[in-house]
């Protein structure tokens, strides 16, 4: 997910991989929307991008290490309500 500010993480974690993410340049998708308002089509498109992404493991690692609790990261919503 490239729409999340990375300044605070870049001091702690190497986030250079984000420039190679499949979601880069896809601001029209609801990466940060509530899962309840995300359409099935949008979920399928975002999930497909993540499955084909060359850095999906880096994304999943960052989401886990940063304890991300919102947004669509590494192929799934990280919102607390959907866990």
PDB file as gemmi writes it, atoms N, CA and C in Angstrom:
CRYST1    1.000    1.000    1.000  90.00  90.00  90.00 P 1                      
ATOM      1  N   UNK A   1       0.849  -1.166   0.000  1.00  0.00           N  
ATOM      2  CA  UNK A   1       0.000   0.000   0.000  1.00  0.00           C  
ATOM      3  C   UNK A   1       0.892   1.225   0.000  1.00  0.00           C  
ATOM      4  N   UNK A   2       0.667   2.082  -0.939  1.00  0.00           N  
ATOM      5  CA  UNK A   2       1.565   3.216  -1.082  1.00  0.00           C  
ATOM      6  C   UNK A   2       0.965   4.536  -0.639  1.00  0.00           C  
ATOM      7  N   UNK A   3      -0.272   4.538  -0.209  1.00  0.00           N  
ATOM      8  CA  UNK A   3      -0.883   5.803   0.161  1.00  0.00           C  
ATOM      9  C   UNK A   3      -0.647   6.155   1.616  1.00  0.00           C  
ATOM     10  N   UNK A   4      -0.090   5.258   2.377  1.00  0.00           N  
ATOM     11  CA  UNK A   4       0.169   5.531   3.780  1.00  0.00           C  
ATOM     12  C   UNK A   4       1.475   6.305   3.916  1.00  0.00           C  
ATOM     13  N   UNK A   5       1.515   7.331   4.748  1.00  0.00           N  
ATOM     14  CA  UNK A   5       2.759   8.077   4.938  1.00  0.00           C  
ATOM     15  C   UNK A   5       3.865   7.148   5.428  1.00  0.00           C  
ATOM     16  N   UNK A   6       5.016   7.231   4.802  1.00  0.00           N  
ATOM     17  CA  UNK A   6       6.112   6.340   5.166  1.00  0.00           C  
ATOM     18  C   UNK A   6       7.229   7.041   5.918  1.00  0.00           C  
ATOM     19  N   UNK A   7       7.115   8.322   6.152  1.00  0.00           N  
ATOM     20  CA  UNK A   7       8.194   9.065   6.792  1.00  0.00           C  
ATOM     21  C   UNK A   7       8.564   8.486   8.150  1.00  0.00           C  
ATOM     22  N   UNK A   8       7.584   8.140   8.963  1.00  0.00           N  
ATOM     23  CA  UNK A   8       7.915   7.633  10.288  1.00  0.00           C  
ATOM     24  C   UNK A   8       8.539   6.246  10.216  1.00  0.00           C  
ATOM     25  N   UNK A   9       8.140   5.442   9.226  1.00  0.00           N  
ATOM     26  CA  UNK A   9       8.705   4.092   9.102  1.00  0.00           C  
ATOM     27  C   UNK A   9      10.070   4.120   8.444  1.00  0.00           C  
ATOM     28  N   UNK A  10      10.306   5.068   7.550  1.00  0.00           N  
ATOM     29  CA  UNK A  10      11.558   5.083   6.810  1.00  0.00           C  
ATOM     30  C   UNK A  10      12.750   5.306   7.724  1.00  0.00           C  
ATOM     31  N   UNK A  11      12.520   5.876   8.881  1.00  0.00           N  
ATOM     32  CA  UNK A  11      13.616   6.066   9.831  1.00  0.00           C  
ATOM     33  C   UNK A  11      13.956   4.759  10.545  1.00  0.00           C  
ATOM     34  N   UNK A  12      13.024   3.840  10.574  1.00  0.00           N  
ATOM     35  CA  UNK A  12      13.201   2.604  11.311  1.00  0.00           C  
ATOM     36  C   UNK A  12      13.363   1.409  10.377  1.00  0.00           C  
ATOM     37  N   UNK A  13      12.658   1.415   9.272  1.00  0.00           N  
ATOM     38  CA  UNK A  13      12.587   0.280   8.360  1.00  0.00           C  
ATOM     39  C   UNK A  13      12.886   0.745   6.939  1.00  0.00           C  
ATOM     40  N   UNK A  14      13.603  -0.073   6.182  1.00  0.00           N  
ATOM     41  CA  UNK A  14      13.851   0.234   4.779  1.00  0.00           C  
ATOM     42  C   UNK A  14      12.549   0.069   4.003  1.00  0.00           C  
ATOM     43  N   UNK A  15      12.047   1.142   3.429  1.00  0.00           N  
ATOM     44  CA  UNK A  15      10.795   1.100   2.662  1.00  0.00           C  
ATOM     45  C   UNK A  15      11.025   1.408   1.180  1.00  0.00           C  
ATOM     46  N   UNK A  16      12.259   1.296   0.722  1.00  0.00           N  
ATOM     47  CA  UNK A  16      12.559   1.556  -0.682  1.00  0.00           C  
ATOM     48  C   UNK A  16      11.785   0.617  -1.600  1.00  0.00           C  
ATOM     49  N   UNK A  17      11.455  -0.560  -1.124  1.00  0.00           N  
ATOM     50  CA  UNK A  17      10.700  -1.542  -1.908  1.00  0.00           C  
ATOM     51  C   UNK A  17       9.331  -1.021  -2.320  1.00  0.00           C  
ATOM     52  N   UNK A  18       8.787  -0.065  -1.586  1.00  0.00           N  
ATOM     53  CA  UNK A  18       7.445   0.440  -1.896  1.00  0.00           C  
ATOM     54  C   UNK A  18       7.342   1.010  -3.308  1.00  0.00           C  
ATOM     55  N   UNK A  19       8.427   1.515  -3.836  1.00  0.00           N  
ATOM     56  CA  UNK A  19       8.388   2.071  -5.189  1.00  0.00           C  
ATOM     57  C   UNK A  19       8.159   0.989  -6.241  1.00  0.00           C  
ATOM     58  N   UNK A  20       8.393  -0.276  -5.893  1.00  0.00           N  
ATOM     59  CA  UNK A  20       8.185  -1.395  -6.821  1.00  0.00           C  
ATOM     60  C   UNK A  20       6.849  -2.102  -6.594  1.00  0.00           C  
ATOM     61  N   UNK A  21       6.051  -1.603  -5.668  1.00  0.00           N  
ATOM     62  CA  UNK A  21       4.780  -2.249  -5.345  1.00  0.00           C  
ATOM     63  C   UNK A  21       3.777  -2.117  -6.490  1.00  0.00           C  
ATOM     64  N   UNK A  22       2.990  -3.159  -6.703  1.00  0.00           N  
ATOM     65  CA  UNK A  22       1.982  -3.156  -7.767  1.00  0.00           C  
ATOM     66  C   UNK A  22       0.914  -2.095  -7.531  1.00  0.00           C  
ATOM     67  N   UNK A  23       0.703  -1.708  -6.287  1.00  0.00           N  
ATOM     68  CA  UNK A  23      -0.324  -0.715  -5.981  1.00  0.00           C  
ATOM     69  C   UNK A  23       0.133   0.709  -6.269  1.00  0.00           C  
ATOM     70  N   UNK A  24       1.415   0.894  -6.521  1.00  0.00           N  
ATOM     71  CA  UNK A  24       1.919   2.211  -6.865  1.00  0.00           C  
ATOM     72  C   UNK A  24       1.233   2.686  -8.141  1.00  0.00           C  
ATOM     73  N   UNK A  25       0.683   3.862  -8.104  1.00  0.00           N  
ATOM     74  CA  UNK A  25      -0.012   4.396  -9.266  1.00  0.00           C  
ATOM     75  C   UNK A  25      -1.450   3.919  -9.389  1.00  0.00           C  
ATOM     76  N   UNK A  26      -1.998   3.360  -8.323  1.00  0.00           N  
ATOM     77  CA  UNK A  26      -3.384   2.884  -8.328  1.00  0.00           C  
ATOM     78  C   UNK A  26      -4.209   3.620  -7.263  1.00  0.00           C  
ATOM     79  N   UNK A  27      -4.182   4.958  -7.264  1.00  0.00           N  
ATOM     80  CA  UNK A  27      -4.884   5.697  -6.218  1.00  0.00           C  
ATOM     81  C   UNK A  27      -6.405   5.620  -6.325  1.00  0.00           C  
ATOM     82  N   UNK A  28      -6.916   5.109  -7.438  1.00  0.00           N  
ATOM     83  CA  UNK A  28      -8.365   5.037  -7.618  1.00  0.00           C  
ATOM     84  C   UNK A  28      -8.994   3.877  -6.844  1.00  0.00           C  
ATOM     85  N   UNK A  29      -8.185   3.016  -6.277  1.00  0.00           N  
ATOM     86  CA  UNK A  29      -8.718   1.908  -5.488  1.00  0.00           C  
ATOM     87  C   UNK A  29      -8.770   2.302  -4.016  1.00  0.00           C  
ATOM     88  N   UNK A  30      -9.717   1.754  -3.277  1.00  0.00           N  
ATOM     89  CA  UNK A  30      -9.923   2.175  -1.876  1.00  0.00           C  
ATOM     90  C   UNK A  30      -8.990   1.489  -0.886  1.00  0.00           C  
ATOM     91  N   UNK A  31      -7.698   1.712  -1.029  1.00  0.00           N  
ATOM     92  CA  UNK A  31      -6.708   1.060  -0.170  1.00  0.00           C  
ATOM     93  C   UNK A  31      -6.924   1.364   1.304  1.00  0.00           C  
ATOM     94  N   UNK A  32      -7.467   2.518   1.614  1.00  0.00           N  
ATOM     95  CA  UNK A  32      -7.641   2.901   3.016  1.00  0.00           C  
ATOM     96  C   UNK A  32      -9.104   2.982   3.429  1.00  0.00           C  
ATOM     97  N   UNK A  33     -10.006   2.533   2.587  1.00  0.00           N  
ATOM     98  CA  UNK A  33     -11.438   2.618   2.892  1.00  0.00           C  
ATOM     99  C   UNK A  33     -11.850   1.570   3.921  1.00  0.00           C  
ATOM    100  N   UNK A  34     -12.955   1.837   4.577  1.00  0.00           N  
ATOM    101  CA  UNK A  34     -13.534   0.845   5.478  1.00  0.00           C  
ATOM    102  C   UNK A  34     -13.927  -0.377   4.664  1.00  0.00           C  
ATOM    103  N   UNK A  35     -13.663  -1.572   5.174  1.00  0.00           N  
ATOM    104  CA  UNK A  35     -14.003  -2.773   4.412  1.00  0.00           C  
ATOM    105  C   UNK A  35     -15.488  -2.886   4.108  1.00  0.00           C  
ATOM    106  N   UNK A  36     -16.321  -2.289   4.944  1.00  0.00           N  
ATOM    107  CA  UNK A  36     -17.768  -2.369   4.736  1.00  0.00           C  
ATOM    108  C   UNK A  36     -18.234  -1.608   3.502  1.00  0.00           C  
ATOM    109  N   UNK A  37     -17.455  -0.626   3.049  1.00  0.00           N  
ATOM    110  CA  UNK A  37     -17.865   0.145   1.878  1.00  0.00           C  
ATOM    111  C   UNK A  37     -17.058  -0.211   0.636  1.00  0.00           C  
ATOM    112  N   UNK A  38     -16.186  -1.195   0.752  1.00  0.00           N  
ATOM    113  CA  UNK A  38     -15.399  -1.652  -0.387  1.00  0.00           C  
ATOM    114  C   UNK A  38     -16.208  -2.692  -1.146  1.00  0.00           C  
ATOM    115  N   UNK A  39     -16.332  -2.513  -2.447  1.00  0.00           N  
ATOM    116  CA  UNK A  39     -17.132  -3.440  -3.247  1.00  0.00           C  
ATOM    117  C   UNK A  39     -16.362  -4.745  -3.479  1.00  0.00           C  
ATOM    118  N   UNK A  40     -17.088  -5.787  -3.828  1.00  0.00           N  
ATOM    119  CA  UNK A  40     -16.473  -7.075  -4.131  1.00  0.00           C  
ATOM    120  C   UNK A  40     -15.500  -6.928  -5.292  1.00  0.00           C  
ATOM    121  N   UNK A  41     -15.901  -6.169  -6.302  1.00  0.00           N  
ATOM    122  CA  UNK A  41     -15.017  -5.948  -7.447  1.00  0.00           C  
ATOM    123  C   UNK A  41     -13.712  -5.281  -7.016  1.00  0.00           C  
ATOM    124  N   UNK A  42     -13.796  -4.253  -6.182  1.00  0.00           N  
ATOM    125  CA  UNK A  42     -12.597  -3.566  -5.703  1.00  0.00           C  
ATOM    126  C   UNK A  42     -11.703  -4.526  -4.915  1.00  0.00           C  
ATOM    127  N   UNK A  43     -12.295  -5.351  -4.066  1.00  0.00           N  
ATOM    128  CA  UNK A  43     -11.521  -6.331  -3.305  1.00  0.00           C  
ATOM    129  C   UNK A  43     -10.805  -7.300  -4.240  1.00  0.00           C  
ATOM    130  N   UNK A  44     -11.504  -7.749  -5.280  1.00  0.00           N  
ATOM    131  CA  UNK A  44     -10.894  -8.676  -6.234  1.00  0.00           C  
ATOM    132  C   UNK A  44      -9.731  -8.031  -6.978  1.00  0.00           C  
ATOM    133  N   UNK A  45      -9.921  -6.787  -7.390  1.00  0.00           N  
ATOM    134  CA  UNK A  45      -8.850  -6.080  -8.103  1.00  0.00           C  
ATOM    135  C   UNK A  45      -7.656  -5.861  -7.181  1.00  0.00           C  
ATOM    136  N   UNK A  46      -7.901  -5.383  -5.965  1.00  0.00           N  
ATOM    137  CA  UNK A  46      -6.798  -5.141  -5.035  1.00  0.00           C  
ATOM    138  C   UNK A  46      -6.090  -6.450  -4.682  1.00  0.00           C  
ATOM    139  N   UNK A  47      -6.860  -7.495  -4.422  1.00  0.00           N  
ATOM    140  CA  UNK A  47      -6.266  -8.790  -4.103  1.00  0.00           C  
ATOM    141  C   UNK A  47      -5.443  -9.324  -5.259  1.00  0.00           C  
ATOM    142  N   UNK A  48      -5.927  -9.146  -6.484  1.00  0.00           N  
ATOM    143  CA  UNK A  48      -5.182  -9.581  -7.659  1.00  0.00           C  
ATOM    144  C   UNK A  48      -3.869  -8.834  -7.822  1.00  0.00           C  
ATOM    145  N   UNK A  49      -3.910  -7.528  -7.574  1.00  0.00           N  
ATOM    146  CA  UNK A  49      -2.670  -6.749  -7.622  1.00  0.00           C  
ATOM    147  C   UNK A  49      -1.680  -7.257  -6.582  1.00  0.00           C  
ATOM    148  N   UNK A  50      -2.162  -7.531  -5.396  1.00  0.00           N  
ATOM    149  CA  UNK A  50      -1.280  -8.013  -4.328  1.00  0.00           C  
ATOM    150  C   UNK A  50      -0.691  -9.387  -4.667  1.00  0.00           C  
ATOM    151  N   UNK A  51      -1.519 -10.285  -5.199  1.00  0.00           N  
ATOM    152  CA  UNK A  51      -1.018 -11.625  -5.534  1.00  0.00           C  
ATOM    153  C   UNK A  51       0.080 -11.575  -6.592  1.00  0.00           C  
ATOM    154  N   UNK A  52      -0.008 -10.616  -7.502  1.00  0.00           N  
ATOM    155  CA  UNK A  52       0.989 -10.484  -8.565  1.00  0.00           C  
ATOM    156  C   UNK A  52       2.136  -9.547  -8.195  1.00  0.00           C  
ATOM    157  N   UNK A  53       2.081  -8.973  -7.024  1.00  0.00           N  
ATOM    158  CA  UNK A  53       3.053  -7.954  -6.610  1.00  0.00           C  
ATOM    159  C   UNK A  53       4.414  -8.576  -6.287  1.00  0.00           C  
ATOM    160  N   UNK A  54       5.484  -7.986  -6.808  1.00  0.00           N  
ATOM    161  CA  UNK A  54       6.816  -8.522  -6.528  1.00  0.00           C  
ATOM    162  C   UNK A  54       7.301  -8.268  -5.101  1.00  0.00           C  
ATOM    163  N   UNK A  55       6.611  -7.410  -4.367  1.00  0.00           N  
ATOM    164  CA  UNK A  55       7.061  -7.088  -3.010  1.00  0.00           C  
ATOM    165  C   UNK A  55       5.991  -7.387  -1.956  1.00  0.00           C  
ATOM    166  N   UNK A  56       5.072  -8.295  -2.258  1.00  0.00           N  
ATOM    167  CA  UNK A  56       3.980  -8.585  -1.322  1.00  0.00           C  
ATOM    168  C   UNK A  56       4.511  -9.091   0.022  1.00  0.00           C  
ATOM    169  N   UNK A  57       5.605  -9.836   0.027  1.00  0.00           N  
ATOM    170  CA  UNK A  57       6.144 -10.320   1.304  1.00  0.00           C  
ATOM    171  C   UNK A  57       6.715  -9.169   2.131  1.00  0.00           C  
ATOM    172  N   UNK A  58       7.323  -8.186   1.465  1.00  0.00           N  
ATOM    173  CA  UNK A  58       7.814  -7.001   2.186  1.00  0.00           C  
ATOM    174  C   UNK A  58       6.652  -6.228   2.783  1.00  0.00           C  
ATOM    175  N   UNK A  59       5.568  -6.121   2.021  1.00  0.00           N  
ATOM    176  CA  UNK A  59       4.372  -5.418   2.471  1.00  0.00           C  
ATOM    177  C   UNK A  59       3.773  -6.114   3.696  1.00  0.00           C  
ATOM    178  N   UNK A  60       3.657  -7.439   3.617  1.00  0.00           N  
ATOM    179  CA  UNK A  60       3.115  -8.207   4.742  1.00  0.00           C  
ATOM    180  C   UNK A  60       4.007  -8.070   5.970  1.00  0.00           C  
ATOM    181  N   UNK A  61       5.312  -8.085   5.754  1.00  0.00           N  
ATOM    182  CA  UNK A  61       6.256  -7.947   6.862  1.00  0.00           C  
ATOM    183  C   UNK A  61       6.115  -6.585   7.531  1.00  0.00           C  
ATOM    184  N   UNK A  62       6.030  -5.531   6.721  1.00  0.00           N  
ATOM    185  CA  UNK A  62       5.872  -4.194   7.294  1.00  0.00           C  
ATOM    186  C   UNK A  62       4.551  -4.077   8.047  1.00  0.00           C  
ATOM    187  N   UNK A  63       3.480  -4.591   7.465  1.00  0.00           N  
ATOM    188  CA  UNK A  63       2.178  -4.525   8.130  1.00  0.00           C  
ATOM    189  C   UNK A  63       2.225  -5.236   9.477  1.00  0.00           C  
ATOM    190  N   UNK A  64       2.915  -6.354   9.524  1.00  0.00           N  
ATOM    191  CA  UNK A  64       3.022  -7.106  10.780  1.00  0.00           C  
ATOM    192  C   UNK A  64       3.911  -6.381  11.790  1.00  0.00           C  
ATOM    193  N   UNK A  65       5.090  -5.943  11.339  1.00  0.00           N  
ATOM    194  CA  UNK A  65       6.027  -5.288  12.261  1.00  0.00           C  
ATOM    195  C   UNK A  65       5.514  -3.938  12.755  1.00  0.00           C  
ATOM    196  N   UNK A  66       4.799  -3.216  11.890  1.00  0.00           N  
ATOM    197  CA  UNK A  66       4.273  -1.909  12.273  1.00  0.00           C  
ATOM    198  C   UNK A  66       2.916  -2.022  12.972  1.00  0.00           C  
ATOM    199  N   UNK A  67       2.417  -3.253  13.076  1.00  0.00           N  
ATOM    200  CA  UNK A  67       1.120  -3.503  13.712  1.00  0.00           C  
ATOM    201  C   UNK A  67       0.020  -2.659  13.077  1.00  0.00           C  
ATOM    202  N   UNK A  68      -0.010  -2.698  11.738  1.00  0.00           N  
ATOM    203  CA  UNK A  68      -1.001  -1.949  10.969  1.00  0.00           C  
ATOM    204  C   UNK A  68      -2.392  -2.474  11.301  1.00  0.00           C  
ATOM    205  N   UNK A  69      -3.306  -1.564  11.585  1.00  0.00           N  
ATOM    206  CA  UNK A  69      -4.671  -1.956  11.971  1.00  0.00           C  
ATOM    207  C   UNK A  69      -5.733  -1.390  11.045  1.00  0.00           C  
ATOM    208  N   UNK A  70      -5.317  -0.847   9.912  1.00  0.00           N  
ATOM    209  CA  UNK A  70      -6.295  -0.281   8.978  1.00  0.00           C  
ATOM    210  C   UNK A  70      -5.751  -0.355   7.565  1.00  0.00           C  
ATOM    211  N   UNK A  71      -6.657  -0.405   6.616  1.00  0.00           N  
ATOM    212  CA  UNK A  71      -6.268  -0.406   5.219  1.00  0.00           C  
ATOM    213  C   UNK A  71      -6.069  -1.800   4.652  1.00  0.00           C  
ATOM    214  N   UNK A  72      -5.797  -1.860   3.367  1.00  0.00           N  
ATOM    215  CA  UNK A  72      -5.610  -3.107   2.629  1.00  0.00           C  
ATOM    216  C   UNK A  72      -4.121  -3.283   2.395  1.00  0.00           C  
ATOM    217  N   UNK A  73      -3.528  -4.256   3.039  1.00  0.00           N  
ATOM    218  CA  UNK A  73      -2.090  -4.510   2.971  1.00  0.00           C  
ATOM    219  C   UNK A  73      -1.847  -5.965   2.617  1.00  0.00           C  
ATOM    220  N   UNK A  74      -0.966  -6.220   1.672  1.00  0.00           N  
ATOM    221  CA  UNK A  74      -0.522  -7.583   1.335  1.00  0.00           C  
ATOM    222  C   UNK A  74      -1.691  -8.537   1.091  1.00  0.00           C  
ATOM    223  N   UNK A  75      -2.712  -8.042   0.441  1.00  0.00           N  
ATOM    224  CA  UNK A  75      -3.811  -8.898   0.040  1.00  0.00           C  
ATOM    225  C   UNK A  75      -4.981  -9.019   0.984  1.00  0.00           C  
ATOM    226  N   UNK A  76      -4.990  -8.260   2.070  1.00  0.00           N  
ATOM    227  CA  UNK A  76      -6.146  -8.333   2.971  1.00  0.00           C  
ATOM    228  C   UNK A  76      -6.319  -7.044   3.758  1.00  0.00           C  
ATOM    229  N   UNK A  77      -7.558  -6.845   4.213  1.00  0.00           N  
ATOM    230  CA  UNK A  77      -7.838  -5.694   5.072  1.00  0.00           C  
ATOM    231  C   UNK A  77      -7.219  -5.944   6.436  1.00  0.00           C  
ATOM    232  N   UNK A  78      -6.620  -4.920   6.991  1.00  0.00           N  
ATOM    233  CA  UNK A  78      -5.988  -5.016   8.301  1.00  0.00           C  
ATOM    234  C   UNK A  78      -6.827  -4.374   9.390  1.00  0.00           C  
ATOM    235  N   UNK A  79      -8.055  -3.979   9.056  1.00  0.00           N  
ATOM    236  CA  UNK A  79      -8.906  -3.314  10.033  1.00  0.00           C  
ATOM    237  C   UNK A  79      -9.214  -4.266  11.192  1.00  0.00           C  
ATOM    238  N   UNK A  80      -9.165  -3.739  12.377  1.00  0.00           N  
ATOM    239  CA  UNK A  80      -9.427  -4.543  13.579  1.00  0.00           C  
ATOM    240  C   UNK A  80     -10.783  -5.235  13.507  1.00  0.00           C  
ATOM    241  N   UNK A  81     -11.774  -4.576  12.929  1.00  0.00           N  
ATOM    242  CA  UNK A  81     -13.126  -5.137  12.890  1.00  0.00           C  
ATOM    243  C   UNK A  81     -13.220  -6.372  11.998  1.00  0.00           C  
ATOM    244  N   UNK A  82     -12.270  -6.542  11.071  1.00  0.00           N  
ATOM    245  CA  UNK A  82     -12.348  -7.666  10.139  1.00  0.00           C  
ATOM    246  C   UNK A  82     -11.435  -8.809  10.514  1.00  0.00           C  
ATOM    247  N   UNK A  83     -10.755  -8.728  11.620  1.00  0.00           N  
ATOM    248  CA  UNK A  83      -9.832  -9.797  12.037  1.00  0.00           C  
ATOM    249  C   UNK A  83     -10.561 -10.950  12.662  1.00  0.00           C  
TER     250      UNK A  83                                                      
END                                                                             
